[in-house]
Amino acid sequence: MAEMTSDFVQCARVKDIPEGSIIAVNVEGHSIALANSEGHIRAE
C-alpha cells in the first residue's frame, strides 16, 4: 500500500472543471481524472 502524506498539490481550480465534466491532470508523474458531479469534485 502506498504511503499517505499530508502534502497537497494544486492541479486545477474548481472553475476549470465545469459541472458534469471530467478533466485529466498529471500530478507528480501520475495521471489523475478530476470529475465535477453536481458541484462535488472527485479524483480517480
QUIKA-V332625 format. One record per residue. N is the residue number from 1. RES is the residue in one letter. PHI is phi in radians with two decimals (none if undefined). Layout:
n-><N/N>
res-><RES/RES>
phi-><PHI/PHI>
This chain:
n-><1/2/3/4/5/6/7/8/9/10/11/12/13/14/15/16/17/18/19/20/21/22/23/24/25/26/27/28/29/30/31/32/33/34/35/36/37/38/39/40/41/42/43/44>
res-><M/A/E/M/T/S/D/F/V/Q/C/A/R/V/K/D/I/P/E/G/S/I/I/A/V/N/V/E/G/H/S/I/A/L/A/N/S/E/G/H/I/R/A/E>
phi-><none/-1.24/-1.31/-1.60/-2.19/-1.71/-1.35/-2.00/-2.17/-1.32/-2.14/-2.90/-1.89/-0.94/-1.14/-1.40/-2.15/-1.03/-0.96/1.51/-2.04/-2.29/-2.17/-1.86/-2.30/-2.03/-2.13/0.86/1.51/-1.97/-1.42/-2.23/-1.70/-1.96/-2.12/-1.90/-1.99/0.94/1.53/-1.79/-1.55/-2.21/-2.13/-2.29>
